[in-house]
Amino acid sequence: MNKNREKRILEERLERCRRLAKEFPNDLTEEHLRQIEVALVDDIRALEQH
C-alpha cells in the first residue's frame, strides 16, 4: 500500500475515533476510543518516519 494512502486512511480513522469519543463522554466506550486514538497516532508517526 502506498504510504500517502495508508497515512490518509489512518488519519480518517483517527478523526472518526475522536468524533465517537465526543459522542460517548464519561463512558467506558470513550476510554477504549482514547486507547485506539493513541495507537493510531503512534501508527501515523511510525509511518512518517519510514
Secondary structure, DSSP 4 states (H G I P E B T S, - for coil): --HHHHHHHHHHHHHHHHHHHHHSTTSHHHHHHHHHHHHHHHHHHHHHH-
